Amino acid sequence: MRSIRLKLASTFVRDQHHNLSRVPAKELVSSLPATNPLNWSRDPRKSAIGQQGLTLIELLISIVLLSILLTVFTSAFVSGIKVYQREFQTANLQSENRIVLDRIISDIKQAYNVEDTSDSDTLVLALPAIDASGNILYEATGQFKTDYFTYTKNGTSLEKEILPDASSSRTAITKTILDKVSNLTFTYLPDLSSAEEVEVRLITQDQSSGKTITVNNLGRGVLRNK
């Protein structure tokens, strides 16, 4: 009985092989199921196009964000530079103003008289003449020999003029000692005719980044022996 079953199975396999051998190879391949276990794209160009579009969008977003950051950074940097320049110019203007004002106050303290030719815009001081060693020169009468210092505003410049006595060691000169002067005012206390003290207001101005810088200083000096 077992031998009969083996013969029947052998005969079935041989008949199936014989039938398959008669089918053309092209029809046999087309009959196979169209599977794609790796899920590969049948058109690689479509995949490349999709990836390219995504990269372009990301690039545009990055450019926009970078532009915004650069604009903010540049604006902050430029503003910082302008503030620094303005503060630097203000410090220089303040220093120059203060140095000249202190020089005027020092001359007032050395002067023994304010001349009648002085007014609110011009200060004329009478100082004792000195020799090369800095010693005071006297007339035969015992009075000081006199050097005259004049401070006046000419346009936006502050000028100093020295008219020395013939025997003085000082040199006659007229020179600009400060620029950018917007206002120079002299006030005589108690008044011009009997001045014992002089108040000086010196205002200078400059431009920085389209803005006006103003320095306003006030000083007082008491005349010699007053």
CORWO-V767085 format. One record per residue. N is the residue number from 1. SS is DSSP state (hx for helix, st for strand, lp for the rest). PHI is phi in radians with two decimals (NA if undefined). PSI is psi in whole degrees, 0 to 359 (NA if undefined). Layout:
# CORWO-V767085
n->N ss->SS phi->PHI psi->PSI
n->N ss->SS phi->PHI psi->PSI
This chain:
# CORWO-V767085
n->1 ss->lp phi->NA psi->317
n->2 ss->hx phi->-1.12 psi->321
n->3 ss->hx phi->-1.17 psi->328
n->4 ss->hx phi->-1.20 psi->320
n->5 ss->hx phi->-1.12 psi->318
n->6 ss->hx phi->-1.11 psi->320
n->7 ss->hx phi->-1.13 psi->318
n->8 ss->hx phi->-1.10 psi->318
n->9 ss->hx phi->-1.13 psi->321
n->10 ss->hx phi->-1.14 psi->319
n->11 ss->hx phi->-1.13 psi->322
n->12 ss->hx phi->-1.15 psi->315
n->13 ss->hx phi->-1.09 psi->318
n->14 ss->hx phi->-1.14 psi->321
n->15 ss->hx phi->-1.16 psi->320
n->16 ss->hx phi->-1.15 psi->320
n->17 ss->hx phi->-1.13 psi->321
n->18 ss->hx phi->-1.15 psi->320
n->19 ss->hx phi->-1.17 psi->317
n->20 ss->hx phi->-1.14 psi->327
n->21 ss->hx phi->-1.18 psi->340
n->22 ss->hx phi->-1.48 psi->344
n->23 ss->lp phi->-1.42 psi->131
n->24 ss->lp phi->-1.07 psi->148
n->25 ss->hx phi->-1.09 psi->324
n->26 ss->hx phi->-1.10 psi->318
n->27 ss->hx phi->-1.22 psi->326
n->28 ss->hx phi->-1.13 psi->318
n->29 ss->hx phi->-1.20 psi->319
n->30 ss->hx phi->-1.18 psi->339
n->31 ss->lp phi->-1.39 psi->347
n->32 ss->lp phi->-1.23 psi->148
n->33 ss->lp phi->-1.16 psi->139
n->34 ss->lp phi->-1.46 psi->85
n->35 ss->lp phi->-1.84 psi->153
n->36 ss->lp phi->-2.42 psi->77
n->37 ss->lp phi->-1.05 psi->333
n->38 ss->lp phi->-1.57 psi->358
n->39 ss->lp phi->0.97 psi->41
n->40 ss->lp phi->-1.27 psi->147
n->41 ss->lp phi->-1.31 psi->134
n->42 ss->lp phi->-1.30 psi->341
n->43 ss->lp phi->-2.19 psi->95
n->44 ss->hx phi->-1.06 psi->338
n->45 ss->hx phi->-1.16 psi->323
n->46 ss->hx phi->-1.11 psi->320
n->47 ss->hx phi->-1.13 psi->318
n->48 ss->hx phi->-1.12 psi->321
n->49 ss->hx phi->-1.14 psi->319
n->50 ss->hx phi->-1.10 psi->316
n->51 ss->hx phi->-1.14 psi->321
n->52 ss->hx phi->-1.13 psi->319
n->53 ss->hx phi->-1.10 psi->318
n->54 ss->hx phi->-1.12 psi->318
n->55 ss->hx phi->-1.13 psi->321
n->56 ss->hx phi->-1.13 psi->318
n->57 ss->hx phi->-1.11 psi->315
n->58 ss->hx phi->-1.08 psi->320
n->59 ss->hx phi->-1.12 psi->317
n->60 ss->hx phi->-1.11 psi->317
n->61 ss->hx phi->-1.09 psi->318
n->62 ss->hx phi->-1.10 psi->319
n->63 ss->hx phi->-1.12 psi->317
n->64 ss->hx phi->-1.10 psi->314
n->65 ss->hx phi->-1.11 psi->318
n->66 ss->hx phi->-1.12 psi->321
n->67 ss->hx phi->-1.10 psi->318
n->68 ss->hx phi->-1.09 psi->315
n->69 ss->hx phi->-1.11 psi->318
n->70 ss->hx phi->-1.13 psi->321
n->71 ss->hx phi->-1.11 psi->314
n->72 ss->hx phi->-1.11 psi->315
n->73 ss->hx phi->-1.12 psi->316
n->74 ss->hx phi->-1.11 psi->317
n->75 ss->hx phi->-1.08 psi->315
n->76 ss->hx phi->-1.15 psi->321
n->77 ss->hx phi->-1.14 psi->313
n->78 ss->hx phi->-1.11 psi->318
n->79 ss->hx phi->-1.08 psi->319
n->80 ss->hx phi->-1.11 psi->319
n->81 ss->hx phi->-1.10 psi->317
n->82 ss->hx phi->-1.12 psi->318
n->83 ss->hx phi->-1.10 psi->317
n->84 ss->hx phi->-1.09 psi->314
n->85 ss->hx phi->-1.07 psi->318
n->86 ss->hx phi->-1.13 psi->317
n->87 ss->hx phi->-1.16 psi->322
n->88 ss->hx phi->-1.14 psi->315
n->89 ss->hx phi->-1.16 psi->322
n->90 ss->hx phi->-1.09 psi->317
n->91 ss->hx phi->-1.10 psi->318
n->92 ss->hx phi->-1.13 psi->317
n->93 ss->hx phi->-1.11 psi->319
n->94 ss->hx phi->-1.11 psi->317
n->95 ss->hx phi->-1.13 psi->314
n->96 ss->hx phi->-1.11 psi->316
n->97 ss->hx phi->-1.04 psi->312
n->98 ss->hx phi->-1.14 psi->320
n->99 ss->hx phi->-1.08 psi->313
n->100 ss->hx phi->-1.17 psi->318
n->101 ss->hx phi->-1.06 psi->318
n->102 ss->hx phi->-1.10 psi->326
n->103 ss->hx phi->-1.16 psi->318
n->104 ss->hx phi->-1.11 psi->315
n->105 ss->hx phi->-1.09 psi->321
n->106 ss->hx phi->-1.11 psi->319
n->107 ss->hx phi->-1.17 psi->323
n->108 ss->hx phi->-1.06 psi->318
n->109 ss->hx phi->-1.19 psi->335
n->110 ss->hx phi->-1.52 psi->341
n->111 ss->st phi->-1.34 psi->149
n->112 ss->st phi->-1.85 psi->354
n->113 ss->st phi->-2.79 psi->151
n->114 ss->st phi->-1.82 psi->123
n->115 ss->lp phi->-1.26 psi->153
n->116 ss->lp phi->-1.16 psi->343
n->117 ss->lp phi->-1.33 psi->356
n->118 ss->lp phi->-1.28 psi->156
n->119 ss->lp phi->-2.65 psi->196
n->120 ss->lp phi->-1.22 psi->341
n->121 ss->lp phi->-1.85 psi->344
n->122 ss->st phi->-2.34 psi->135
n->123 ss->st phi->-2.07 psi->123
n->124 ss->st phi->-2.06 psi->117
n->125 ss->st phi->-1.91 psi->145
n->126 ss->st phi->-1.84 psi->115
n->127 ss->st phi->-1.99 psi->149
n->128 ss->st phi->-1.10 psi->134
n->129 ss->lp phi->-1.21 psi->150
n->130 ss->st phi->-2.26 psi->157
n->131 ss->lp phi->-1.61 psi->186
n->132 ss->lp phi->-1.11 psi->336
n->133 ss->lp phi->-1.57 psi->359
n->134 ss->lp phi->1.53 psi->9
n->135 ss->lp phi->-1.46 psi->144
n->136 ss->st phi->-1.25 psi->137
n->137 ss->lp phi->-1.71 psi->139
n->138 ss->st phi->-2.11 psi->152
n->139 ss->lp phi->-1.33 psi->171
n->140 ss->lp phi->-1.11 psi->333
n->141 ss->lp phi->-1.39 psi->355
n->142 ss->lp phi->1.65 psi->356
n->143 ss->lp phi->-1.44 psi->156
n->144 ss->st phi->-1.10 psi->141
n->145 ss->lp phi->-1.35 psi->146
n->146 ss->st phi->-2.06 psi->135
n->147 ss->st phi->-1.92 psi->141
n->148 ss->st phi->-1.93 psi->128
n->149 ss->st phi->-1.93 psi->130
n->150 ss->st phi->-2.15 psi->129
n->151 ss->st phi->-1.99 psi->129
n->152 ss->st phi->-2.65 psi->156
n->153 ss->st phi->-1.68 psi->128
n->154 ss->st phi->-2.17 psi->100
n->155 ss->lp phi->1.21 psi->240
n->156 ss->lp phi->-1.85 psi->17
n->157 ss->st phi->-1.99 psi->146
n->158 ss->st phi->-1.79 psi->122
n->159 ss->st phi->-1.94 psi->145
n->160 ss->st phi->-2.12 psi->129
n->161 ss->st phi->-2.09 psi->135
n->162 ss->st phi->-2.05 psi->124
n->163 ss->st phi->-2.05 psi->95
n->164 ss->lp phi->-1.50 psi->161
n->165 ss->lp phi->-1.18 psi->155
n->166 ss->lp phi->-1.03 psi->330
n->167 ss->lp phi->-1.66 psi->0
n->168 ss->lp phi->-1.31 psi->153
n->169 ss->lp phi->-1.46 psi->350
n->170 ss->lp phi->-1.30 psi->153
n->171 ss->lp phi->-1.85 psi->137
n->172 ss->lp phi->-1.18 psi->129
n->173 ss->st phi->-2.81 psi->150
n->174 ss->st phi->-2.24 psi->123
n->175 ss->st phi->-2.55 psi->154
n->176 ss->st phi->-1.46 psi->125
n->177 ss->st phi->-1.88 psi->349
n->178 ss->st phi->-2.80 psi->137
n->179 ss->lp phi->-1.87 psi->176
n->180 ss->lp phi->1.11 psi->32
n->181 ss->st phi->-1.52 psi->123
n->182 ss->st phi->-1.73 psi->336
n->183 ss->st phi->-2.75 psi->138
n->184 ss->st phi->-2.43 psi->120
n->185 ss->st phi->-2.31 psi->133
n->186 ss->st phi->-1.98 psi->132
n->187 ss->st phi->-2.15 psi->130
n->188 ss->st phi->-1.87 psi->129
n->189 ss->st phi->-2.09 psi->131
n->190 ss->lp phi->-1.28 psi->332
n->191 ss->lp phi->-2.77 psi->177
n->192 ss->lp phi->-1.13 psi->318
n->193 ss->lp phi->-1.18 psi->333
n->194 ss->lp phi->-2.26 psi->40
n->195 ss->lp phi->-1.12 psi->129
n->196 ss->lp phi->-1.98 psi->340
n->197 ss->st phi->-2.51 psi->146
n->198 ss->st phi->-2.18 psi->129
n->199 ss->st phi->-1.78 psi->133
n->200 ss->st phi->-2.13 psi->125
n->201 ss->st phi->-1.98 psi->124
n->202 ss->st phi->-2.17 psi->120
n->203 ss->st phi->-2.08 psi->128
n->204 ss->st phi->-2.14 psi->152
n->205 ss->st phi->-2.40 psi->151
n->206 ss->st phi->-2.61 psi->166
n->207 ss->st phi->-1.91 psi->138
n->208 ss->st phi->-2.54 psi->116
n->209 ss->lp phi->0.95 psi->41
n->210 ss->lp phi->1.40 psi->3
n->211 ss->st phi->-2.02 psi->151
n->212 ss->st phi->-1.61 psi->128
n->213 ss->st phi->-1.78 psi->129
n->214 ss->st phi->-2.17 psi->132
n->215 ss->st phi->-2.10 psi->126
n->216 ss->st phi->-2.20 psi->111
n->217 ss->st phi->-2.12 psi->147
n->218 ss->st phi->-2.25 psi->135
n->219 ss->st phi->-2.46 psi->158
n->220 ss->st phi->-2.33 psi->143
n->221 ss->st phi->-2.41 psi->138
n->222 ss->st phi->-1.68 psi->133
n->223 ss->lp phi->-1.16 psi->159
n->224 ss->lp phi->-1.06 psi->135
n->225 ss->lp phi->1.03 psi->30
n->226 ss->lp phi->-1.88 psi->NA
